[in-house]
């Protein structure tokens, strides 16, 4: 993986974190994935180790959980 991936579910906490992430990291270095609308990416997030969103997965595979917005169980519904 050459980019970080920022997973979120579209809630206000997630959107706020997305804006902060994009202010900190050049948008060409981060892929933003809203798993609330693109549910096909939920399995990717889980496989990467995401337990709650918002979360940033670094290019080295570290998962940085940012300000609890929703658990993956809540997102899956």
Biopython code that builds the backbone (N, CA, C, O; Angstrom):
import numpy as np
from Bio.PDB.StructureBuilder import StructureBuilder

atoms = [
    (1, "UNK", "N", (0.851, -1.163, 0.000)),
    (1, "UNK", "CA", (0.000, 0.000, 0.000)),
    (1, "UNK", "C", (0.902, 1.233, 0.000)),
    (1, "UNK", "O", (1.801, 1.340, 0.834)),
    (2, "UNK", "N", (0.673, 2.154, -0.920)),
    (2, "UNK", "CA", (1.502, 3.350, -0.985)),
    (2, "UNK", "C", (0.822, 4.572, -0.383)),
    (2, "UNK", "O", (1.489, 5.561, -0.078)),
    (3, "UNK", "N", (-0.480, 4.517, -0.211)),
    (3, "UNK", "CA", (-1.233, 5.616, 0.379)),
    (3, "UNK", "C", (-1.812, 5.180, 1.714)),
    (3, "UNK", "O", (-2.009, 3.992, 1.969)),
    (4, "UNK", "N", (-2.079, 6.163, 2.555)),
    (4, "UNK", "CA", (-2.889, 5.892, 3.734)),
    (4, "UNK", "C", (-4.335, 5.791, 3.273)),
    (4, "UNK", "O", (-4.708, 6.380, 2.259)),
    (5, "UNK", "N", (-5.151, 5.047, 4.013)),
    (5, "UNK", "CA", (-6.582, 4.955, 3.702)),
    (5, "UNK", "C", (-7.339, 5.421, 4.930)),
    (5, "UNK", "O", (-7.157, 4.886, 6.024)),
    (6, "UNK", "N", (-8.189, 6.418, 4.745)),
    (6, "UNK", "CA", (-9.007, 6.947, 5.815)),
    (6, "UNK", "C", (-10.412, 6.397, 5.649)),
    (6, "UNK", "O", (-11.116, 6.746, 4.702)),
    (7, "UNK", "N", (-10.819, 5.533, 6.576)),
    (7, "UNK", "CA", (-12.154, 4.943, 6.551)),
    (7, "UNK", "C", (-13.066, 5.718, 7.485)),
    (7, "UNK", "O", (-12.689, 6.047, 8.610)),
    (8, "UNK", "N", (-14.265, 6.006, 7.008)),
    (8, "UNK", "CA", (-15.261, 6.636, 7.876)),
    (8, "UNK", "C", (-16.651, 6.222, 7.423)),
    (8, "UNK", "O", (-16.816, 5.565, 6.395)),
    (9, "UNK", "N", (-17.657, 6.621, 8.213)),
    (9, "UNK", "CA", (-19.032, 6.202, 7.927)),
    (9, "UNK", "C", (-19.962, 7.369, 7.622)),
    (9, "UNK", "O", (-21.172, 7.176, 7.496)),
    (10, "UNK", "N", (-19.420, 8.573, 7.502)),
    (10, "UNK", "CA", (-20.230, 9.718, 7.116)),
    (10, "UNK", "C", (-20.893, 10.470, 8.257)),
    (10, "UNK", "O", (-21.614, 11.437, 8.010)),
    (11, "UNK", "N", (-20.671, 10.056, 9.499)),
    (11, "UNK", "CA", (-21.274, 10.758, 10.638)),
    (11, "UNK", "C", (-20.524, 12.078, 10.868)),
    (11, "UNK", "O", (-19.434, 12.268, 10.328)),
    (12, "UNK", "N", (-21.096, 12.986, 11.661)),
    (12, "UNK", "CA", (-20.425, 14.269, 11.904)),
    (12, "UNK", "C", (-19.018, 14.129, 12.492)),
    (12, "UNK", "O", (-18.123, 14.889, 12.121)),
    (13, "UNK", "N", (-18.807, 13.177, 13.399)),
    (13, "UNK", "CA", (-17.466, 12.948, 13.957)),
    (13, "UNK", "C", (-16.511, 12.551, 12.835)),
    (13, "UNK", "O", (-15.382, 13.038, 12.770)),
    (14, "UNK", "N", (-16.968, 11.666, 11.956)),
    (14, "UNK", "CA", (-16.125, 11.184, 10.857)),
    (14, "UNK", "C", (-15.800, 12.304, 9.863)),
    (14, "UNK", "O", (-14.659, 12.427, 9.417)),
    (15, "UNK", "N", (-16.789, 13.105, 9.522)),
    (15, "UNK", "CA", (-16.576, 14.195, 8.559)),
    (15, "UNK", "C", (-15.586, 15.210, 9.133)),
    (15, "UNK", "O", (-14.710, 15.694, 8.417)),
    (16, "UNK", "N", (-15.721, 15.531, 10.407)),
    (16, "UNK", "CA", (-14.785, 16.451, 11.049)),
    (16, "UNK", "C", (-13.365, 15.886, 11.011)),
    (16, "UNK", "O", (-12.413, 16.600, 10.697)),
    (17, "UNK", "N", (-13.231, 14.597, 11.334)),
    (17, "UNK", "CA", (-11.916, 13.956, 11.293)),
    (17, "UNK", "C", (-11.359, 13.925, 9.869)),
    (17, "UNK", "O", (-10.159, 14.106, 9.662)),
    (18, "UNK", "N", (-12.234, 13.695, 8.893)),
    (18, "UNK", "CA", (-11.784, 13.700, 7.491)),
    (18, "UNK", "C", (-11.175, 15.051, 7.135)),
    (18, "UNK", "O", (-10.102, 15.110, 6.535)),
    (19, "UNK", "N", (-11.851, 16.130, 7.500)),
    (19, "UNK", "CA", (-11.315, 17.463, 7.198)),
    (19, "UNK", "C", (-9.957, 17.674, 7.862)),
    (19, "UNK", "O", (-9.042, 18.224, 7.249)),
    (20, "UNK", "N", (-9.827, 17.239, 9.112)),
    (20, "UNK", "CA", (-8.550, 17.386, 9.811)),
    (20, "UNK", "C", (-7.450, 16.558, 9.149)),
    (20, "UNK", "O", (-6.329, 17.033, 8.972)),
    (21, "UNK", "N", (-7.776, 15.325, 8.788)),
    (21, "UNK", "CA", (-6.785, 14.453, 8.132)),
    (21, "UNK", "C", (-6.326, 15.077, 6.824)),
    (21, "UNK", "O", (-5.129, 15.107, 6.535)),
    (22, "UNK", "N", (-7.270, 15.577, 6.030)),
    (22, "UNK", "CA", (-6.897, 16.151, 4.742)),
    (22, "UNK", "C", (-6.131, 17.457, 4.895)),
    (22, "UNK", "O", (-5.400, 17.851, 3.987)),
    (23, "UNK", "N", (-6.288, 18.135, 6.032)),
    (23, "UNK", "CA", (-5.464, 19.316, 6.299)),
    (23, "UNK", "C", (-4.060, 18.928, 6.730)),
    (23, "UNK", "O", (-3.114, 19.688, 6.521)),
    (24, "UNK", "N", (-3.916, 17.753, 7.330)),
    (24, "UNK", "CA", (-2.617, 17.295, 7.802)),
    (24, "UNK", "C", (-1.824, 16.528, 6.751)),
    (24, "UNK", "O", (-0.600, 16.635, 6.677)),
    (25, "UNK", "N", (-2.540, 15.753, 5.939)),
    (25, "UNK", "CA", (-1.907, 14.884, 4.947)),
    (25, "UNK", "C", (-2.340, 15.336, 3.564)),
    (25, "UNK", "O", (-3.530, 15.529, 3.315)),
    (26, "UNK", "N", (-1.401, 15.503, 2.682)),
    (26, "UNK", "CA", (-1.724, 15.880, 1.308)),
    (26, "UNK", "C", (-2.724, 14.888, 0.741)),
    (26, "UNK", "O", (-2.524, 13.678, 0.847)),
    (27, "UNK", "N", (-3.792, 15.383, 0.142)),
    (27, "UNK", "CA", (-4.856, 14.504, -0.351)),
    (27, "UNK", "C", (-4.372, 13.495, -1.389)),
    (27, "UNK", "O", (-5.039, 12.486, -1.616)),
    (28, "UNK", "N", (-3.241, 13.743, -2.016)),
    (28, "UNK", "CA", (-2.705, 12.767, -2.967)),
    (28, "UNK", "C", (-2.079, 11.573, -2.244)),
    (28, "UNK", "O", (-1.758, 10.563, -2.870)),
    (29, "UNK", "N", (-1.908, 11.692, -0.928)),
    (29, "UNK", "CA", (-1.305, 10.612, -0.131)),
    (29, "UNK", "C", (-2.312, 9.858, 0.719)),
    (29, "UNK", "O", (-1.926, 8.999, 1.512)),
    (30, "UNK", "N", (-3.597, 10.163, 0.569)),
    (30, "UNK", "CA", (-4.613, 9.493, 1.373)),
    (30, "UNK", "C", (-5.854, 9.221, 0.526)),
    (30, "UNK", "O", (-6.337, 10.094, -0.195)),
    (31, "UNK", "N", (-6.350, 8.009, 0.627)),
    (31, "UNK", "CA", (-7.607, 7.635, -0.018)),
    (31, "UNK", "C", (-8.696, 7.709, 1.044)),
    (31, "UNK", "O", (-8.570, 7.109, 2.112)),
    (32, "UNK", "N", (-9.756, 8.439, 0.753)),
    (32, "UNK", "CA", (-10.870, 8.556, 1.687)),
    (32, "UNK", "C", (-11.957, 7.576, 1.253)),
    (32, "UNK", "O", (-12.404, 7.592, 0.106)),
    (33, "UNK", "N", (-12.377, 6.719, 2.194)),
    (33, "UNK", "CA", (-13.390, 5.707, 1.908)),
    (33, "UNK", "C", (-14.531, 5.862, 2.908)),
    (33, "UNK", "O", (-14.345, 5.672, 4.110)),
    (34, "UNK", "N", (-15.699, 6.203, 2.408)),
    (34, "UNK", "CA", (-16.896, 6.285, 3.245)),
    (34, "UNK", "C", (-17.595, 4.936, 3.168)),
    (34, "UNK", "O", (-18.290, 4.645, 2.195)),
    (35, "UNK", "N", (-17.409, 4.113, 4.195)),
    (35, "UNK", "CA", (-18.014, 2.781, 4.176)),
    (35, "UNK", "C", (-19.501, 2.828, 4.506)),
    (35, "UNK", "O", (-20.191, 1.810, 4.446)),
    (36, "UNK", "N", (-19.988, 4.011, 4.853)),
    (36, "UNK", "CA", (-21.423, 4.172, 5.027)),
    (36, "UNK", "C", (-22.150, 4.165, 3.687)),
    (36, "UNK", "O", (-23.291, 3.715, 3.589)),
    (37, "UNK", "N", (-21.474, 4.668, 2.659)),
    (37, "UNK", "CA", (-22.068, 4.688, 1.321)),
    (37, "UNK", "C", (-21.454, 3.649, 0.387)),
    (37, "UNK", "O", (-22.128, 3.171, -0.526)),
    (38, "UNK", "N", (-20.194, 3.294, 0.598)),
    (38, "UNK", "CA", (-19.528, 2.279, -0.221)),
    (38, "UNK", "C", (-19.329, 1.028, 0.631)),
    (38, "UNK", "O", (-18.225, 0.738, 1.093)),
    (39, "UNK", "N", (-20.407, 0.306, 0.822)),
    (39, "UNK", "CA", (-20.397, -0.852, 1.728)),
    (39, "UNK", "C", (-19.528, -2.003, 1.213)),
    (39, "UNK", "O", (-19.204, -2.915, 1.973)),
    (40, "UNK", "N", (-19.154, -1.970, -0.046)),
    (40, "UNK", "CA", (-18.275, -3.009, -0.588)),
    (40, "UNK", "C", (-16.884, -2.945, 0.032)),
    (40, "UNK", "O", (-16.122, -3.906, -0.070)),
    (41, "UNK", "N", (-16.538, -1.824, 0.676)),
    (41, "UNK", "CA", (-15.207, -1.655, 1.256)),
    (41, "UNK", "C", (-15.141, -2.039, 2.736)),
    (41, "UNK", "O", (-14.075, -1.962, 3.346)),
    (42, "UNK", "N", (-16.273, -2.453, 3.320)),
    (42, "UNK", "CA", (-16.290, -2.842, 4.730)),
    (42, "UNK", "C", (-15.336, -4.002, 4.978)),
    (42, "UNK", "O", (-14.581, -3.985, 5.950)),
    (43, "UNK", "N", (-15.360, -4.997, 4.123)),
    (43, "UNK", "CA", (-14.467, -6.155, 4.294)),
    (43, "UNK", "C", (-13.001, -5.730, 4.240)),
    (43, "UNK", "O", (-12.180, -6.257, 4.990)),
    (44, "UNK", "N", (-12.664, -4.783, 3.362)),
    (44, "UNK", "CA", (-11.287, -4.273, 3.285)),
    (44, "UNK", "C", (-10.885, -3.632, 4.607)),
    (44, "UNK", "O", (-9.783, -3.858, 5.107)),
    (45, "UNK", "N", (-11.785, -2.835, 5.167)),
    (45, "UNK", "CA", (-11.497, -2.161, 6.430)),
    (45, "UNK", "C", (-11.289, -3.184, 7.541)),
    (45, "UNK", "O", (-10.343, -3.081, 8.321)),
    (46, "UNK", "N", (-12.169, -4.160, 7.607)),
    (46, "UNK", "CA", (-12.043, -5.189, 8.644)),
    (46, "UNK", "C", (-10.758, -5.981, 8.480)),
    (46, "UNK", "O", (-10.080, -6.270, 9.466)),
    (47, "UNK", "N", (-10.417, -6.333, 7.254)),
    (47, "UNK", "CA", (-9.190, -7.091, 7.003)),
    (47, "UNK", "C", (-7.957, -6.283, 7.404)),
    (47, "UNK", "O", (-6.955, -6.850, 7.840)),
    (48, "UNK", "N", (-8.030, -4.972, 7.257)),
    (48, "UNK", "CA", (-6.909, -4.105, 7.634)),
    (48, "UNK", "C", (-6.799, -3.945, 9.148)),
    (48, "UNK", "O", (-5.779, -3.474, 9.650)),
    (49, "UNK", "N", (-7.861, -4.342, 9.887)),
    (49, "UNK", "CA", (-7.823, -4.247, 11.337)),
    (49, "UNK", "C", (-8.636, -3.104, 11.919)),
    (49, "UNK", "O", (-8.526, -2.806, 13.108)),
    (50, "UNK", "N", (-9.451, -2.463, 11.093)),
    (50, "UNK", "CA", (-10.278, -1.358, 11.574)),
    (50, "UNK", "C", (-11.377, -1.919, 12.476)),
    (50, "UNK", "O", (-12.137, -2.799, 12.073)),
    (51, "UNK", "N", (-11.447, -1.395, 13.702)),
    (51, "UNK", "CA", (-12.449, -1.831, 14.686)),
    (51, "UNK", "C", (-13.544, -0.796, 14.871)),
    (51, "UNK", "O", (-14.656, -1.127, 15.282)),
    (52, "UNK", "N", (-13.229, 0.462, 14.566)),
    (52, "UNK", "CA", (-14.195, 1.543, 14.655)),
    (52, "UNK", "C", (-13.778, 2.631, 13.668)),
    (52, "UNK", "O", (-12.623, 2.700, 13.249)),
    (53, "UNK", "N", (-14.716, 3.454, 13.314)),
    (53, "UNK", "CA", (-14.428, 4.569, 12.414)),
    (53, "UNK", "C", (-14.729, 5.869, 13.136)),
    (53, "UNK", "O", (-15.617, 5.910, 13.987)),
    (54, "UNK", "N", (-14.013, 6.917, 12.815)),
    (54, "UNK", "CA", (-13.014, 7.037, 11.765)),
    (54, "UNK", "C", (-11.693, 6.363, 12.143)),
    (54, "UNK", "O", (-11.328, 6.273, 13.315)),
    (55, "UNK", "N", (-11.000, 5.900, 11.118)),
    (55, "UNK", "CA", (-9.702, 5.264, 11.320)),
    (55, "UNK", "C", (-8.823, 5.501, 10.093)),
    (55, "UNK", "O", (-9.304, 5.549, 8.961)),
    (56, "UNK", "N", (-7.547, 5.644, 10.342)),
    (56, "UNK", "CA", (-6.572, 5.827, 9.278)),
    (56, "UNK", "C", (-5.655, 4.614, 9.260)),
    (56, "UNK", "O", (-5.055, 4.267, 10.277)),
    (57, "UNK", "N", (-5.550, 3.975, 8.114)),
    (57, "UNK", "CA", (-4.627, 2.854, 7.929)),
    (57, "UNK", "C", (-3.421, 3.409, 7.184)),
    (57, "UNK", "O", (-3.542, 3.922, 6.072)),
    (58, "UNK", "N", (-2.259, 3.297, 7.815)),
    (58, "UNK", "CA", (-1.040, 3.851, 7.230)),
    (58, "UNK", "C", (-0.483, 2.922, 6.152)),
    (58, "UNK", "O", (-0.875, 1.757, 6.075)),
    (59, "UNK", "N", (0.419, 3.426, 5.328)),
    (59, "UNK", "CA", (1.019, 2.576, 4.297)),
    (59, "UNK", "C", (1.727, 1.343, 4.848)),
    (59, "UNK", "O", (1.879, 0.352, 4.134)),
    (60, "UNK", "N", (2.163, 1.387, 6.107)),
    (60, "UNK", "CA", (2.828, 0.233, 6.711)),
    (60, "UNK", "C", (1.841, -0.720, 7.364)),
    (60, "UNK", "O", (2.241, -1.750, 7.905)),
    (61, "UNK", "N", (0.539, -0.385, 7.318)),
    (61, "UNK", "CA", (-0.482, -1.271, 7.855)),
    (61, "UNK", "C", (-0.922, -0.978, 9.274)),
    (61, "UNK", "O", (-1.767, -1.690, 9.815)),
    (62, "UNK", "N", (-0.364, 0.062, 9.893)),
    (62, "UNK", "CA", (-0.821, 0.450, 11.225)),
    (62, "UNK", "C", (-2.215, 1.059, 11.130)),
    (62, "UNK", "O", (-2.507, 1.814, 10.203)),
    (63, "UNK", "N", (-3.071, 0.730, 12.090)),
    (63, "UNK", "CA", (-4.419, 1.281, 12.129)),
    (63, "UNK", "C", (-4.477, 2.301, 13.256)),
    (63, "UNK", "O", (-4.239, 1.976, 14.419)),
    (64, "UNK", "N", (-4.797, 3.535, 12.894)),
    (64, "UNK", "CA", (-4.914, 4.612, 13.862)),
    (64, "UNK", "C", (-6.394, 4.933, 14.021)),
    (64, "UNK", "O", (-6.999, 5.560, 13.150)),
    (65, "UNK", "N", (-6.973, 4.501, 15.136)),
    (65, "UNK", "CA", (-8.382, 4.779, 15.409)),
    (65, "UNK", "C", (-8.474, 6.199, 15.955)),
    (65, "UNK", "O", (-7.784, 6.557, 16.909)),
    (66, "UNK", "N", (-9.329, 6.993, 15.340)),
    (66, "UNK", "CA", (-9.409, 8.417, 15.636)),
    (66, "UNK", "C", (-10.774, 8.742, 16.232)),
    (66, "UNK", "O", (-11.800, 8.504, 15.594)),
    (67, "UNK", "N", (-10.797, 9.278, 17.436)),
    (67, "UNK", "CA", (-12.037, 9.789, 18.028)),
    (67, "UNK", "C", (-13.238, 8.913, 17.690)),
    (67, "UNK", "O", (-13.810, 9.043, 16.607)),
    (68, "UNK", "N", (-13.614, 8.054, 18.568)),
    (68, "UNK", "CA", (-14.658, 7.061, 18.328)),
    (68, "UNK", "C", (-15.922, 7.672, 17.735)),
    (68, "UNK", "O", (-16.530, 8.562, 18.331)),
    (69, "UNK", "N", (-16.310, 7.192, 16.565)),
    (69, "UNK", "CA", (-17.541, 7.620, 15.915)),
    (69, "UNK", "C", (-18.549, 6.496, 15.897)),
    (69, "UNK", "O", (-19.695, 6.679, 16.307)),
    (70, "UNK", "N", (-18.127, 5.314, 15.416)),
    (70, "UNK", "CA", (-19.020, 4.144, 15.354)),
    (70, "UNK", "C", (-18.175, 2.886, 15.278)),
    (70, "UNK", "O", (-17.118, 2.867, 14.648)),
    (71, "UNK", "N", (-18.655, 1.841, 15.928)),
    (71, "UNK", "CA", (-17.977, 0.545, 15.822)),
    (71, "UNK", "C", (-18.292, -0.060, 14.459)),
    (71, "UNK", "O", (-19.267, 0.321, 13.812)),
    (72, "UNK", "N", (-17.477, -0.986, 14.037)),
    (72, "UNK", "CA", (-17.738, -1.671, 12.759)),
    (72, "UNK", "C", (-19.068, -2.421, 12.836)),
    (72, "UNK", "O", (-19.783, -2.517, 11.839)),
    (73, "UNK", "N", (-19.403, -2.950, 14.008)),
    (73, "UNK", "CA", (-20.684, -3.651, 14.174)),
    (73, "UNK", "C", (-21.846, -2.696, 13.912)),
    (73, "UNK", "O", (-22.839, -3.072, 13.289)),
    (74, "UNK", "N", (-21.714, -1.452, 14.396)),
    (74, "UNK", "CA", (-22.758, -0.454, 14.143)),
    (74, "UNK", "C", (-22.869, -0.126, 12.663)),
    (74, "UNK", "O", (-23.969, 0.033, 12.135)),
    (75, "UNK", "N", (-21.725, -0.025, 11.996)),
    (75, "UNK", "CA", (-21.708, 0.311, 10.568)),
    (75, "UNK", "C", (-22.337, -0.819, 9.754)),
    (75, "UNK", "O", (-23.121, -0.574, 8.836)),
    (76, "UNK", "N", (-21.985, -2.054, 10.101)),
    (76, "UNK", "CA", (-22.520, -3.207, 9.359)),
    (76, "UNK", "C", (-24.018, -3.329, 9.577)),
    (76, "UNK", "O", (-24.763, -3.713, 8.676)),
    (77, "UNK", "N", (-24.450, -2.996, 10.794)),
    (77, "UNK", "CA", (-25.867, -2.968, 11.119)),
    (77, "UNK", "C", (-26.465, -4.294, 11.307)),
    (77, "UNK", "O", (-27.659, -4.399, 11.587)),
]
sb = StructureBuilder()
sb.init_structure("model")
sb.init_model(0)
sb.init_chain("A")
sb.init_seg("    ")
for serial, (resi, resn, name, xyz) in enumerate(atoms, 1):
    if name == "N":
        sb.init_residue(resn, " ", resi, " ")
    sb.init_atom(name, np.array(xyz, "f"), 0.0, 1.0, " ", f" {name:<3s}", serial, name[0])
structure = sb.get_structure()
